[in-house]
C-alpha cells in the first residue's frame, strides 16, 4: 500500500482527523520523512485540510479518496502545451499550503513539485543541477524519477556547497551529505556510479586558529536538462520549497538555456570534486564537532 493510501486509511480510522505529529508517528522511521510531503500533496489536491491548532496542525480528511485519485498525484505532468503557448517560458511557483484554499494562482502558473517532476521525466542525456541545501526526504520523494534516470543512463552533475569544508559539522551538515548520498546510491544500485558527479563550490576564510567565515559559494537553484530547458528560481529539493514557502522561478527554453549552461560550467569547473568514499566515511563518523 502506498504511503498516501496509508495516510487516508489512518485518518479514516481516527474519525477523519488527526494531529500532524501524531499522524507521522504512526509510520515507521523509514517512512516518516515522506509522510509530511504526501500530506502536503493531498492538501494541495484538496482531499485533505491542514488546520492550525495550538502549537501544531490538525490533518482533516475532507472527502473520500479513491485509489485512482491518489495514484494520479505522482502521474508525470505534461507541461509542453503550456511551454509552447508561452513561447518557451513558464512561470513556476510554490504557494504556501495554508493559502491554497483562499485564492487560486493564474491558470498557466505551474506548481514547483509538478515542474520538478516534469523536468526529471524529460531528461534523456544529462542533468546539470545546483542544489545548495537538498534534503534527504525530498530525494526519496523523487526516487522513482531518479531510478528511471539511472536505468536510462542519464548523467547527473550535482553542484552543491560546504561539503568539503563546512563552517559547522552539525546535524544540517550530515543531513546534506545524506541527501547527496541517497541520490548517488540510486545510481550505484543500477551500476551507474560513474554517471553521477558531485562538486562543491564553497570557500571559507579562516580567522585565527579555528573560526571560519563564509567567503564565496553557490546559492543558485537550477535544474538544466539536456541543454534545451532549465528551471531557474528560488526553489530546490526541500520540503519547504515544494509546499510551505512562497517560491518563484521559471522554466525556460532556447537561447537563455545556453547562457545558463555556460554560467553553470564556469562554476562547475572551479568546484572541488567530491568522492563517494568521502561522503560515506564522513556520514559514518562517530561524533560531530
Secondary structure, DSSP 4 states (H G I P E B T S, - for coil): --HHHHHHHHHHTTTTEEEHHHHHHTS-HHHHHHHHHHHHHHHHTTSEEEEEETTEEEEEE-S---HHHHHGGGSPP--HHHHHHTTTEEEEEE--GGGTTT----TT-EEHHHHHHHHHHH-SSEEEEE-TT--HHHHHHTHHHHHHHHHTT-EEEEEESSSSS-S--SHHHHHHHHHHHHHHHHHHHTT-GGGEEEEE-EEEEEETTTEEEEEEE---EEEEETTTEEEEES--SSHIIIIIS-EEEEEEETHHHHHHHHHHHHHHHHSEEE-HHHHHHHHT-S---
